[in-house]
Structures are given as structure tokens and as C-alpha cells.
Amino acid sequence: MVDVKKIKENVSKVTSKISSSKLPAHKHCRICGISISPNAEPRVCKDQECIDQHEKNLRNEKQMRIWMFIFFGIFAFIFLSSILRQLM
Ligand SMILES: [Zn+2]
């Protein structure tokens, strides 16, 4: 026989687990993953290693964006010049 009471208990356990994991607002350090204050900006803990790593990541992201921009520019140039050649 199915134990309805037990199922209900399990369901409430799971739902309370979900809500409790959702409710206390917190963030995780992007580098080491420990819980930090939700107001922390940037999203890293106070560990100097994490701050350094985060700054390094930011620099890499910036550089990556510049490269993407350059590649996009080259691509657009080739694309436009091929269109112009067809028109002429
Ligand atoms: Zn950290």
C-alpha cells in the first residue's frame, strides 16, 4: 500500500529545501565559490587572490572583446567589399 503520509512528508521536505535554498539572498564568489553578501560588487569574496583573479578575468574579457571587434571589422570589410565589387 502507498503511504500517503510519507509521500506528503517527503514532498514538504523537498519543497522546504527548495524554498530555503532560494530565500536567503546570497551570491557566490566567482572565483572560489564561497557564499558572499548579495550586495558584494564585484562578485568576489574579500580574498586578495580572488580579487586579483577577478581583475585578470576582466582584463581578459576586455581583450577578448577588442579582438572580437577587430575580427568583426575585418569580416564586415570583406563582406562589404565583395558586395561593392558585385555592384560595380
Ligand atoms: Zn573567493
PDB file of the backbone (N, CA, C, O) and the ligand in Angstrom, with CONECT records:
HET     ZN  A 101       1
ATOM      1  N   MET A   1       0.834  -1.205   0.000  1.00  0.00           N
ATOM      2  CA  MET A   1       0.000   0.000   0.000  1.00  0.00           C
ATOM      3  C   MET A   1       0.869   1.257   0.000  1.00  0.00           C
ATOM      4  O   MET A   1       1.959   1.278   0.572  1.00  0.00           O
ATOM      5  N   VAL A   2       0.375   2.275  -0.638  1.00  0.00           N
ATOM      6  CA  VAL A   2       1.140   3.512  -0.722  1.00  0.00           C
ATOM      7  C   VAL A   2       0.915   4.335   0.548  1.00  0.00           C
ATOM      8  O   VAL A   2      -0.222   4.589   0.945  1.00  0.00           O
ATOM      9  N   ASP A   3       1.981   4.732   1.156  1.00  0.00           N
ATOM     10  CA  ASP A   3       1.887   5.527   2.378  1.00  0.00           C
ATOM     11  C   ASP A   3       1.798   7.008   2.007  1.00  0.00           C
ATOM     12  O   ASP A   3       2.798   7.674   1.736  1.00  0.00           O
ATOM     13  N   VAL A   4       0.555   7.488   2.009  1.00  0.00           N
ATOM     14  CA  VAL A   4       0.321   8.867   1.563  1.00  0.00           C
ATOM     15  C   VAL A   4       1.007   9.862   2.491  1.00  0.00           C
ATOM     16  O   VAL A   4       1.558  10.872   2.054  1.00  0.00           O
ATOM     17  N   LYS A   5       0.957   9.548   3.781  1.00  0.00           N
ATOM     18  CA  LYS A   5       1.546  10.467   4.764  1.00  0.00           C
ATOM     19  C   LYS A   5       3.047  10.647   4.514  1.00  0.00           C
ATOM     20  O   LYS A   5       3.590  11.749   4.592  1.00  0.00           O
ATOM     21  N   LYS A   6       3.688   9.523   4.213  1.00  0.00           N
ATOM     22  CA  LYS A   6       5.132   9.565   3.992  1.00  0.00           C
ATOM     23  C   LYS A   6       5.443  10.381   2.725  1.00  0.00           C
ATOM     24  O   LYS A   6       6.383  11.175   2.702  1.00  0.00           O
ATOM     25  N   ILE A   7       4.648  10.173   1.691  1.00  0.00           N
ATOM     26  CA  ILE A   7       4.864  10.908   0.438  1.00  0.00           C
ATOM     27  C   ILE A   7       4.708  12.403   0.687  1.00  0.00           C
ATOM     28  O   ILE A   7       5.514  13.217   0.237  1.00  0.00           O
ATOM     29  N   LYS A   8       3.643  12.742   1.418  1.00  0.00           N
ATOM     30  CA  LYS A   8       3.411  14.163   1.724  1.00  0.00           C
ATOM     31  C   LYS A   8       4.596  14.742   2.493  1.00  0.00           C
ATOM     32  O   LYS A   8       5.032  15.866   2.243  1.00  0.00           O
ATOM     33  N   GLU A   9       5.100  13.952   3.429  1.00  0.00           N
ATOM     34  CA  GLU A   9       6.242  14.393   4.228  1.00  0.00           C
ATOM     35  C   GLU A   9       7.451  14.674   3.328  1.00  0.00           C
ATOM     36  O   GLU A   9       8.127  15.695   3.454  1.00  0.00           O
ATOM     37  N   ASN A  10       7.693  13.730   2.422  1.00  0.00           N
ATOM     38  CA  ASN A  10       8.825  13.884   1.515  1.00  0.00           C
ATOM     39  C   ASN A  10       8.658  15.112   0.632  1.00  0.00           C
ATOM     40  O   ASN A  10       9.605  15.863   0.399  1.00  0.00           O
ATOM     41  N   VAL A  11       7.423  15.304   0.142  1.00  0.00           N
ATOM     42  CA  VAL A  11       7.172  16.451  -0.723  1.00  0.00           C
ATOM     43  C   VAL A  11       7.422  17.744   0.029  1.00  0.00           C
ATOM     44  O   VAL A  11       8.053  18.663  -0.494  1.00  0.00           O
ATOM     45  N   SER A  12       6.926  17.816   1.258  1.00  0.00           N
ATOM     46  CA  SER A  12       7.120  19.057   2.024  1.00  0.00           C
ATOM     47  C   SER A  12       8.592  19.259   2.342  1.00  0.00           C
ATOM     48  O   SER A  12       9.082  20.387   2.405  1.00  0.00           O
ATOM     49  N   LYS A  13       9.294  18.140   2.543  1.00  0.00           N
ATOM     50  CA  LYS A  13      10.732  18.241   2.806  1.00  0.00           C
ATOM     51  C   LYS A  13      11.440  18.838   1.593  1.00  0.00           C
ATOM     52  O   LYS A  13      12.268  19.740   1.721  1.00  0.00           O
ATOM     53  N   VAL A  14      11.101  18.320   0.419  1.00  0.00           N
ATOM     54  CA  VAL A  14      11.751  18.781  -0.806  1.00  0.00           C
ATOM     55  C   VAL A  14      11.406  20.244  -1.070  1.00  0.00           C
ATOM     56  O   VAL A  14      12.285  21.043  -1.394  1.00  0.00           O
ATOM     57  N   THR A  15      10.116  20.597  -0.931  1.00  0.00           N
ATOM     58  CA  THR A  15       9.718  21.972  -1.214  1.00  0.00           C
ATOM     59  C   THR A  15      10.359  22.935  -0.225  1.00  0.00           C
ATOM     60  O   THR A  15      10.756  24.039  -0.598  1.00  0.00           O
ATOM     61  N   SER A  16      10.462  22.519   1.041  1.00  0.00           N
ATOM     62  CA  SER A  16      11.089  23.413   2.021  1.00  0.00           C
ATOM     63  C   SER A  16      12.566  23.560   1.716  1.00  0.00           C
ATOM     64  O   SER A  16      13.159  24.614   1.945  1.00  0.00           O
ATOM     65  N   LYS A  17      13.156  22.485   1.192  1.00  0.00           N
ATOM     66  CA  LYS A  17      14.567  22.533   0.821  1.00  0.00           C
ATOM     67  C   LYS A  17      14.758  23.562  -0.306  1.00  0.00           C
ATOM     68  O   LYS A  17      15.677  24.381  -0.280  1.00  0.00           O
ATOM     69  N   ILE A  18      13.854  23.486  -1.297  1.00  0.00           N
ATOM     70  CA  ILE A  18      13.956  24.396  -2.434  1.00  0.00           C
ATOM     71  C   ILE A  18      13.780  25.839  -1.983  1.00  0.00           C
ATOM     72  O   ILE A  18      14.571  26.713  -2.338  1.00  0.00           O
ATOM     73  N   SER A  19      12.722  26.081  -1.187  1.00  0.00           N
ATOM     74  CA  SER A  19      12.454  27.465  -0.784  1.00  0.00           C
ATOM     75  C   SER A  19      13.550  27.992   0.131  1.00  0.00           C
ATOM     76  O   SER A  19      13.914  29.165   0.061  1.00  0.00           O
ATOM     77  N   SER A  20      14.079  27.113   0.998  1.00  0.00           N
ATOM     78  CA  SER A  20      15.112  27.601   1.913  1.00  0.00           C
ATOM     79  C   SER A  20      16.400  27.889   1.163  1.00  0.00           C
ATOM     80  O   SER A  20      17.171  28.767   1.551  1.00  0.00           O
ATOM     81  N   SER A  21      16.633  27.139   0.078  1.00  0.00           N
ATOM     82  CA  SER A  21      17.848  27.398  -0.686  1.00  0.00           C
ATOM     83  C   SER A  21      17.678  28.640  -1.551  1.00  0.00           C
ATOM     84  O   SER A  21      18.653  29.271  -1.958  1.00  0.00           O
ATOM     85  N   LYS A  22      16.412  28.979  -1.823  1.00  0.00           N
ATOM     86  CA  LYS A  22      16.163  30.148  -2.654  1.00  0.00           C
ATOM     87  C   LYS A  22      16.123  31.416  -1.817  1.00  0.00           C
ATOM     88  O   LYS A  22      16.655  32.452  -2.214  1.00  0.00           O
ATOM     89  N   LEU A  23      15.467  31.323  -0.619  1.00  0.00           N
ATOM     90  CA  LEU A  23      15.123  32.532   0.115  1.00  0.00           C
ATOM     91  C   LEU A  23      16.286  33.366   0.612  1.00  0.00           C
ATOM     92  O   LEU A  23      16.348  34.551   0.283  1.00  0.00           O
ATOM     93  N   PRO A  24      17.227  32.811   1.398  1.00  0.00           N
ATOM     94  CA  PRO A  24      18.265  33.720   1.904  1.00  0.00           C
ATOM     95  C   PRO A  24      19.101  34.236   0.744  1.00  0.00           C
ATOM     96  O   PRO A  24      19.884  33.493   0.154  1.00  0.00           O
ATOM     97  N   ALA A  25      18.932  35.491   0.427  1.00  0.00           N
ATOM     98  CA  ALA A  25      19.627  36.066  -0.724  1.00  0.00           C
ATOM     99  C   ALA A  25      21.125  36.042  -0.483  1.00  0.00           C
ATOM    100  O   ALA A  25      21.624  36.580   0.506  1.00  0.00           O
ATOM    101  N   HIS A  26      21.814  35.422  -1.384  1.00  0.00           N
ATOM    102  CA  HIS A  26      23.269  35.420  -1.283  1.00  0.00           C
ATOM    103  C   HIS A  26      23.852  35.146  -2.661  1.00  0.00           C
ATOM    104  O   HIS A  26      23.164  34.658  -3.558  1.00  0.00           O
ATOM    105  N   LYS A  27      25.093  35.457  -2.810  1.00  0.00           N
ATOM    106  CA  LYS A  27      25.806  35.182  -4.058  1.00  0.00           C
ATOM    107  C   LYS A  27      26.998  34.317  -3.748  1.00  0.00           C
ATOM    108  O   LYS A  27      27.354  34.100  -2.590  1.00  0.00           O
ATOM    109  N   HIS A  28      27.606  33.829  -4.807  1.00  0.00           N
ATOM    110  CA  HIS A  28      28.811  33.039  -4.632  1.00  0.00           C
ATOM    111  C   HIS A  28      29.977  33.759  -5.288  1.00  0.00           C
ATOM    112  O   HIS A  28      29.841  34.390  -6.336  1.00  0.00           O
ATOM    113  N   CYS A  29      31.100  33.647  -4.651  1.00  0.00           N
ATOM    114  CA  CYS A  29      32.308  34.219  -5.218  1.00  0.00           C
ATOM    115  C   CYS A  29      32.545  33.584  -6.576  1.00  0.00           C
ATOM    116  O   CYS A  29      32.471  32.363  -6.716  1.00  0.00           O
ATOM    117  N   ARG A  30      32.827  34.400  -7.571  1.00  0.00           N
ATOM    118  CA  ARG A  30      33.006  33.883  -8.928  1.00  0.00           C
ATOM    119  C   ARG A  30      34.239  33.016  -9.036  1.00  0.00           C
ATOM    120  O   ARG A  30      34.332  32.168  -9.924  1.00  0.00           O
ATOM    121  N   ILE A  31      35.178  33.220  -8.146  1.00  0.00           N
ATOM    122  CA  ILE A  31      36.448  32.513  -8.258  1.00  0.00           C
ATOM    123  C   ILE A  31      36.440  31.238  -7.431  1.00  0.00           C
ATOM    124  O   ILE A  31      36.650  30.149  -7.965  1.00  0.00           O
ATOM    125  N   CYS A  32      36.196  31.368  -6.117  1.00  0.00           N
ATOM    126  CA  CYS A  32      36.294  30.187  -5.262  1.00  0.00           C
ATOM    127  C   CYS A  32      34.927  29.608  -4.919  1.00  0.00           C
ATOM    128  O   CYS A  32      34.845  28.474  -4.447  1.00  0.00           O
ATOM    129  N   GLY A  33      33.850  30.362  -5.145  1.00  0.00           N
ATOM    130  CA  GLY A  33      32.504  29.815  -4.989  1.00  0.00           C
ATOM    131  C   GLY A  33      31.922  29.880  -3.599  1.00  0.00           C
ATOM    132  O   GLY A  33      30.821  29.370  -3.391  1.00  0.00           O
ATOM    133  N   ILE A  34      32.599  30.480  -2.633  1.00  0.00           N
ATOM    134  CA  ILE A  34      32.020  30.556  -1.295  1.00  0.00           C
ATOM    135  C   ILE A  34      30.919  31.608  -1.276  1.00  0.00           C
ATOM    136  O   ILE A  34      30.887  32.508  -2.115  1.00  0.00           O
ATOM    137  N   SER A  35      30.017  31.480  -0.305  1.00  0.00           N
ATOM    138  CA  SER A  35      28.906  32.421  -0.201  1.00  0.00           C
ATOM    139  C   SER A  35      29.410  33.796   0.204  1.00  0.00           C
ATOM    140  O   SER A  35      30.251  33.924   1.095  1.00  0.00           O
ATOM    141  N   ILE A  36      28.889  34.826  -0.459  1.00  0.00           N
ATOM    142  CA  ILE A  36      29.265  36.196  -0.116  1.00  0.00           C
ATOM    143  C   ILE A  36      28.011  37.026  -0.006  1.00  0.00           C
ATOM    144  O   ILE A  36      26.926  36.554  -0.348  1.00  0.00           O
ATOM    145  N   SER A  37      28.131  38.242   0.458  1.00  0.00           N
ATOM    146  CA  SER A  37      26.983  39.122   0.603  1.00  0.00           C
ATOM    147  C   SER A  37      26.357  39.404  -0.761  1.00  0.00           C
ATOM    148  O   SER A  37      27.068  39.568  -1.753  1.00  0.00           O
ATOM    149  N   PRO A  38      24.998  39.461  -0.809  1.00  0.00           N
ATOM    150  CA  PRO A  38      24.334  39.721  -2.094  1.00  0.00           C
ATOM    151  C   PRO A  38      24.657  41.102  -2.649  1.00  0.00           C
ATOM    152  O   PRO A  38      24.472  41.364  -3.838  1.00  0.00           O
ATOM    153  N   ASN A  39      25.143  41.983  -1.776  1.00  0.00           N
ATOM    154  CA  ASN A  39      25.475  43.330  -2.239  1.00  0.00           C
ATOM    155  C   ASN A  39      26.905  43.435  -2.728  1.00  0.00           C
ATOM    156  O   ASN A  39      27.333  44.485  -3.206  1.00  0.00           O
ATOM    157  N   ALA A  40      27.638  42.345  -2.605  1.00  0.00           N
ATOM    158  CA  ALA A  40      29.048  42.384  -2.971  1.00  0.00           C
ATOM    159  C   ALA A  40      29.206  42.719  -4.447  1.00  0.00           C
ATOM    160  O   ALA A  40      28.613  42.071  -5.310  1.00  0.00           O
ATOM    161  N   GLU A  41      29.985  43.702  -4.718  1.00  0.00           N
ATOM    162  CA  GLU A  41      30.238  44.130  -6.098  1.00  0.00           C
ATOM    163  C   GLU A  41      31.687  44.539  -6.228  1.00  0.00           C
ATOM    164  O   GLU A  41      32.077  45.489  -5.549  1.00  0.00           O
ATOM    165  N   PRO A  42      32.487  43.936  -7.003  1.00  0.00           N
ATOM    166  CA  PRO A  42      32.195  42.812  -7.895  1.00  0.00           C
ATOM    167  C   PRO A  42      31.928  41.519  -7.142  1.00  0.00           C
ATOM    168  O   PRO A  42      32.148  41.437  -5.933  1.00  0.00           O
ATOM    169  N   ARG A  43      31.454  40.511  -7.861  1.00  0.00           N
ATOM    170  CA  ARG A  43      31.012  39.280  -7.216  1.00  0.00           C
ATOM    171  C   ARG A  43      32.178  38.398  -6.817  1.00  0.00           C
ATOM    172  O   ARG A  43      32.315  37.277  -7.307  1.00  0.00           O
ATOM    173  N   VAL A  44      33.003  38.895  -5.942  1.00  0.00           N
ATOM    174  CA  VAL A  44      34.088  38.065  -5.420  1.00  0.00           C
ATOM    175  C   VAL A  44      34.155  38.249  -3.920  1.00  0.00           C
ATOM    176  O   VAL A  44      33.659  39.244  -3.392  1.00  0.00           O
ATOM    177  N   CYS A  45      34.765  37.297  -3.225  1.00  0.00           N
ATOM    178  CA  CYS A  45      34.911  37.423  -1.782  1.00  0.00           C
ATOM    179  C   CYS A  45      36.062  38.385  -1.482  1.00  0.00           C
ATOM    180  O   CYS A  45      36.645  38.974  -2.392  1.00  0.00           O
ATOM    181  N   LYS A  46      36.375  38.532  -0.214  1.00  0.00           N
ATOM    182  CA  LYS A  46      37.384  39.523   0.154  1.00  0.00           C
ATOM    183  C   LYS A  46      38.797  38.974   0.054  1.00  0.00           C
ATOM    184  O   LYS A  46      39.755  39.672   0.384  1.00  0.00           O
ATOM    185  N   ASP A  47      38.941  37.739  -0.393  1.00  0.00           N
ATOM    186  CA  ASP A  47      40.244  37.120  -0.554  1.00  0.00           C
ATOM    187  C   ASP A  47      41.028  37.851  -1.645  1.00  0.00           C
ATOM    188  O   ASP A  47      40.532  38.030  -2.758  1.00  0.00           O
ATOM    189  N   GLN A  48      42.240  38.268  -1.326  1.00  0.00           N
ATOM    190  CA  GLN A  48      43.040  39.025  -2.297  1.00  0.00           C
ATOM    191  C   GLN A  48      43.284  38.214  -3.570  1.00  0.00           C
ATOM    192  O   GLN A  48      43.306  38.762  -4.672  1.00  0.00           O
ATOM    193  N   GLU A  49      43.468  36.900  -3.405  1.00  0.00           N
ATOM    194  CA  GLU A  49      43.706  36.041  -4.559  1.00  0.00           C
ATOM    195  C   GLU A  49      42.522  36.089  -5.513  1.00  0.00           C
ATOM    196  O   GLU A  49      42.687  36.132  -6.732  1.00  0.00           O
ATOM    197  N   CYS A  50      41.308  36.080  -4.927  1.00  0.00           N
ATOM    198  CA  CYS A  50      40.100  36.110  -5.749  1.00  0.00           C
ATOM    199  C   CYS A  50      39.962  37.463  -6.432  1.00  0.00           C
ATOM    200  O   CYS A  50      39.553  37.533  -7.591  1.00  0.00           O
ATOM    201  N   ILE A  51      40.300  38.545  -5.723  1.00  0.00           N
ATOM    202  CA  ILE A  51      40.203  39.887  -6.294  1.00  0.00           C
ATOM    203  C   ILE A  51      41.167  40.003  -7.472  1.00  0.00           C
ATOM    204  O   ILE A  51      40.812  40.518  -8.532  1.00  0.00           O
ATOM    205  N   ASP A  52      42.384  39.521  -7.271  1.00  0.00           N
ATOM    206  CA  ASP A  52      43.383  39.560  -8.354  1.00  0.00           C
ATOM    207  C   ASP A  52      42.896  38.763  -9.559  1.00  0.00           C
ATOM    208  O   ASP A  52      42.957  39.220 -10.701  1.00  0.00           O
ATOM    209  N   GLN A  53      42.407  37.546  -9.265  1.00  0.00           N
ATOM    210  CA  GLN A  53      41.957  36.667 -10.344  1.00  0.00           C
ATOM    211  C   GLN A  53      40.800  37.313 -11.105  1.00  0.00           C
ATOM    212  O   GLN A  53      40.716  37.230 -12.330  1.00  0.00           O
ATOM    213  N   HIS A  54      39.915  37.956 -10.349  1.00  0.00           N
ATOM    214  CA  HIS A  54      38.760  38.604 -10.968  1.00  0.00           C
ATOM    215  C   HIS A  54      39.209  39.735 -11.890  1.00  0.00           C
ATOM    216  O   HIS A  54      38.685  39.896 -12.992  1.00  0.00           O
ATOM    217  N   GLU A  55      40.184  40.515 -11.426  1.00  0.00           N
ATOM    218  CA  GLU A  55      40.705  41.612 -12.251  1.00  0.00           C
ATOM    219  C   GLU A  55      41.362  41.079 -13.511  1.00  0.00           C
ATOM    220  O   GLU A  55      41.238  41.660 -14.589  1.00  0.00           O
ATOM    221  N   LYS A  56      42.068  39.954 -13.357  1.00  0.00           N
ATOM    222  CA  LYS A  56      42.703  39.323 -14.503  1.00  0.00           C
ATOM    223  C   LYS A  56      41.639  38.884 -15.512  1.00  0.00           C
ATOM    224  O   LYS A  56      41.791  39.069 -16.720  1.00  0.00           O
ATOM    225  N   ASN A  57      40.560  38.299 -14.990  1.00  0.00           N
ATOM    226  CA  ASN A  57      39.466  37.850 -15.866  1.00  0.00           C
ATOM    227  C   ASN A  57      38.857  39.032 -16.608  1.00  0.00           C
ATOM    228  O   ASN A  57      38.552  38.945 -17.797  1.00  0.00           O
ATOM    229  N   LEU A  58      38.683  40.145 -15.885  1.00  0.00           N
ATOM    230  CA  LEU A  58      38.104  41.333 -16.504  1.00  0.00           C
ATOM    231  C   LEU A  58      38.972  41.815 -17.647  1.00  0.00           C
ATOM    232  O   LEU A  58      38.480  42.158 -18.721  1.00  0.00           O
ATOM    233  N   ARG A  59      40.289  41.835 -17.394  1.00  0.00           N
ATOM    234  CA  ARG A  59      41.225  42.276 -18.429  1.00  0.00           C
ATOM    235  C   ARG A  59      41.137  41.355 -19.641  1.00  0.00           C
ATOM    236  O   ARG A  59      41.107  41.811 -20.784  1.00  0.00           O
ATOM    237  N   ASN A  60      41.096  40.040 -19.370  1.00  0.00           N
ATOM    238  CA  ASN A  60      40.993  39.072 -20.471  1.00  0.00           C
ATOM    239  C   ASN A  60      39.720  39.294 -21.270  1.00  0.00           C
ATOM    240  O   ASN A  60      39.726  39.247 -22.500  1.00  0.00           O
ATOM    241  N   GLU A  61      38.613  39.539 -20.545  1.00  0.00           N
ATOM    242  CA  GLU A  61      37.339  39.765 -21.219  1.00  0.00           C
ATOM    243  C   GLU A  61      37.409  40.990 -22.120  1.00  0.00           C
ATOM    244  O   GLU A  61      36.910  40.985 -23.245  1.00  0.00           O
ATOM    245  N   LYS A  62      38.039  42.038 -21.599  1.00  0.00           N
ATOM    246  CA  LYS A  62      38.169  43.278 -22.358  1.00  0.00           C
ATOM    247  C   LYS A  62      38.968  43.032 -23.634  1.00  0.00           C
ATOM    248  O   LYS A  62      38.596  43.473 -24.722  1.00  0.00           O
ATOM    249  N   GLN A  63      40.089  42.305 -23.464  1.00  0.00           N
ATOM    250  CA  GLN A  63      40.949  41.997 -24.599  1.00  0.00           C
ATOM    251  C   GLN A  63      40.192  41.154 -25.620  1.00  0.00           C
ATOM    252  O   GLN A  63      40.296  41.369 -26.827  1.00  0.00           O
ATOM    253  N   MET A  64      39.426  40.185 -25.107  1.00  0.00           N
ATOM    254  CA  MET A  64      38.655  39.310 -25.984  1.00  0.00           C
ATOM    255  C   MET A  64      37.660  40.128 -26.792  1.00  0.00           C
ATOM    256  O   MET A  64      37.470  39.890 -27.985  1.00  0.00           O
ATOM    257  N   ARG A  65      37.019  41.105 -26.127  1.00  0.00           N
ATOM    258  CA  ARG A  65      36.030  41.940 -26.810  1.00  0.00           C
ATOM    259  C   ARG A  65      36.689  42.755 -27.928  1.00  0.00           C
ATOM    260  O   ARG A  65      36.123  42.921 -29.008  1.00  0.00           O
ATOM    261  N   ILE A  66      37.892  43.257 -27.648  1.00  0.00           N
ATOM    262  CA  ILE A  66      38.618  44.034 -28.657  1.00  0.00           C
ATOM    263  C   ILE A  66      38.927  43.155 -29.858  1.00  0.00           C
ATOM    264  O   ILE A  66      38.764  43.577 -31.003  1.00  0.00           O
ATOM    265  N   TRP A  67      39.380  41.917 -29.591  1.00  0.00           N
ATOM    266  CA  TRP A  67      39.701  41.004 -30.696  1.00  0.00           C
ATOM    267  C   TRP A  67      38.465  40.662 -31.505  1.00  0.00           C
ATOM    268  O   TRP A  67      38.507  40.595 -32.734  1.00  0.00           O
ATOM    269  N   MET A  68      37.354  40.444 -30.792  1.00  0.00           N
ATOM    270  CA  MET A  68      36.101  40.146 -31.491  1.00  0.00           C
ATOM    271  C   MET A  68      35.718  41.311 -32.393  1.00  0.00           C
ATOM    272  O   MET A  68      35.260  41.125 -33.520  1.00  0.00           O
ATOM    273  N   PHE A  69      35.916  42.509 -31.871  1.00  0.00           N
ATOM    274  CA  PHE A  69      35.588  43.720 -32.626  1.00  0.00           C
ATOM    275  C   PHE A  69      36.440  43.802 -33.890  1.00  0.00           C
ATOM    276  O   PHE A  69      35.945  44.113 -34.974  1.00  0.00           O
ATOM    277  N   ILE A  70      37.738  43.514 -33.725  1.00  0.00           N
ATOM    278  CA  ILE A  70      38.658  43.549 -34.868  1.00  0.00           C
ATOM    279  C   ILE A  70      38.245  42.503 -35.906  1.00  0.00           C
ATOM    280  O   ILE A  70      38.180  42.795 -37.100  1.00  0.00           O
ATOM    281  N   PHE A  71      37.968  41.280 -35.441  1.00  0.00           N
ATOM    282  CA  PHE A  71      37.578  40.221 -36.375  1.00  0.00           C
ATOM    283  C   PHE A  71      36.281  40.580 -37.081  1.00  0.00           C
ATOM    284  O   PHE A  71      36.121  40.355 -38.281  1.00  0.00           O
ATOM    285  N   PHE A  72      35.359  41.144 -36.308  1.00  0.00           N
ATOM    286  CA  PHE A  72      34.084  41.526 -36.901  1.00  0.00           C
ATOM    287  C   PHE A  72      34.299  42.617 -37.954  1.00  0.00           C
ATOM    288  O   PHE A  72      33.669  42.613 -39.012  1.00  0.00           O
ATOM    289  N   GLY A  73      35.196  43.542 -37.643  1.00  0.00           N
ATOM    290  CA  GLY A  73      35.503  44.621 -38.576  1.00  0.00           C
ATOM    291  C   GLY A  73      36.083  44.075 -39.867  1.00  0.00           C
ATOM    292  O   GLY A  73      35.697  44.500 -40.956  1.00  0.00           O
ATOM    293  N   ILE A  74      37.030  43.115 -39.745  1.00  0.00           N
ATOM    294  CA  ILE A  74      37.636  42.507 -40.935  1.00  0.00           C
ATOM    295  C   ILE A  74      36.566  41.780 -41.748  1.00  0.00           C
ATOM    296  O   ILE A  74      36.502  41.901 -42.971  1.00  0.00           O
ATOM    297  N   PHE A  75      35.728  41.020 -41.036  1.00  0.00           N
ATOM    298  CA  PHE A  75      34.669  40.269 -41.698  1.00  0.00           C
ATOM    299  C   PHE A  75      33.722  41.214 -42.437  1.00  0.00           C
ATOM    300  O   PHE A  75      33.355  40.972 -43.586  1.00  0.00           O
ATOM    301  N   ALA A  76      33.334  42.297 -41.755  1.00  0.00           N
ATOM    302  CA  ALA A  76      32.421  43.269 -42.357  1.00  0.00           C
ATOM    303  C   ALA A  76      33.064  43.913 -43.574  1.00  0.00           C
ATOM    304  O   ALA A  76      32.398  44.149 -44.582  1.00  0.00           O
ATOM    305  N   PHE A  77      34.355  44.195 -43.481  1.00  0.00           N
ATOM    306  CA  PHE A  77      35.083  44.816 -44.596  1.00  0.00           C
ATOM    307  C   PHE A  77      35.087  43.893 -45.821  1.00  0.00           C
ATOM    308  O   PHE A  77      34.824  44.315 -46.947  1.00  0.00           O
ATOM    309  N   ILE A  78      35.400  42.607 -45.555  1.00  0.00           N
ATOM    310  CA  ILE A  78      35.425  41.638 -46.664  1.00  0.00           C
ATOM    311  C   ILE A  78      34.027  41.514 -47.270  1.00  0.00           C
ATOM    312  O   ILE A  78      33.861  41.498 -48.489  1.00  0.00           O
ATOM    313  N   PHE A  79      33.047  41.429 -46.406  1.00  0.00           N
ATOM    314  CA  PHE A  79      31.667  41.273 -46.846  1.00  0.00           C
ATOM    315  C   PHE A  79      31.231  42.473 -47.688  1.00  0.00           C
ATOM    316  O   PHE A  79      30.655  42.314 -48.764  1.00  0.00           O
ATOM    317  N   LEU A  80      31.511  43.661 -47.188  1.00  0.00           N
ATOM    318  CA  LEU A  80      31.097  44.880 -47.886  1.00  0.00           C
ATOM    319  C   LEU A  80      31.838  45.041 -49.208  1.00  0.00           C
ATOM    320  O   LEU A  80      31.249  45.433 -50.215  1.00  0.00           O
ATOM    321  N   SER A  81      33.150  44.731 -49.196  1.00  0.00           N
ATOM    322  CA  SER A  81      33.927  44.902 -50.422  1.00  0.00           C
ATOM    323  C   SER A  81      33.457  43.911 -51.485  1.00  0.00           C
ATOM    324  O   SER A  81      33.469  44.234 -52.673  1.00  0.00           O
ATOM    325  N   SER A  82      33.041  42.698 -51.073  1.00  0.00           N
ATOM    326  CA  SER A  82      32.546  41.739 -52.060  1.00  0.00           C
ATOM    327  C   SER A  82      31.214  42.210 -52.633  1.00  0.00           C
ATOM    328  O   SER A  82      30.940  42.001 -53.815  1.00  0.00           O
ATOM    329  N   ILE A  83      30.393  42.839 -51.814  1.00  0.00           N
ATOM    330  CA  ILE A  83      29.121  43.363 -52.296  1.00  0.00           C
ATOM    331  C   ILE A  83      29.376  44.525 -53.272  1.00  0.00           C
ATOM    332  O   ILE A  83      28.748  44.622 -54.326  1.00  0.00           O
ATOM    333  N   LEU A  84      30.306  45.392 -52.890  1.00  0.00           N
ATOM    334  CA  LEU A  84      30.625  46.557 -53.731  1.00  0.00           C
ATOM    335  C   LEU A  84      31.172  46.089 -55.086  1.00  0.00           C
ATOM    336  O   LEU A  84      30.874  46.684 -56.122  1.00  0.00           O
ATOM    337  N   ARG A  85      31.983  45.008 -55.066  1.00  0.00           N
ATOM    338  CA  ARG A  85      32.557  44.511 -56.292  1.00  0.00           C
ATOM    339  C   ARG A  85      31.452  43.968 -57.211  1.00  0.00           C
ATOM    340  O   ARG A  85      31.515  44.114 -58.432  1.00  0.00           O
ATOM    341  N   GLN A  86      30.447  43.343 -56.602  1.00  0.00           N
ATOM    342  CA  GLN A  86      29.342  42.822 -57.395  1.00  0.00           C
ATOM    343  C   GLN A  86      28.523  43.946 -58.023  1.00  0.00           C
ATOM    344  O   GLN A  86      28.005  43.818 -59.133  1.00  0.00           O
ATOM    345  N   LEU A  87      28.421  45.045 -57.289  1.00  0.00           N
ATOM    346  CA  LEU A  87      27.618  46.175 -57.790  1.00  0.00           C
ATOM    347  C   LEU A  87      28.297  46.884 -58.934  1.00  0.00           C
ATOM    348  O   LEU A  87      27.650  47.412 -59.839  1.00  0.00           O
ATOM    349  N   MET A  88      29.638  46.884 -58.877  1.00  0.00           N
ATOM    350  CA  MET A  88      30.357  47.648 -59.896  1.00  0.00           C
ATOM    351  C   MET A  88      30.585  46.865 -61.181  1.00  0.00           C
ATOM    352  O   MET A  88      31.178  47.387 -62.125  1.00  0.00           O
TER     353      MET A  88
HETATM  354 ZN    ZN A 101      36.699  33.896  -3.429  1.00  0.00          ZN2+
END
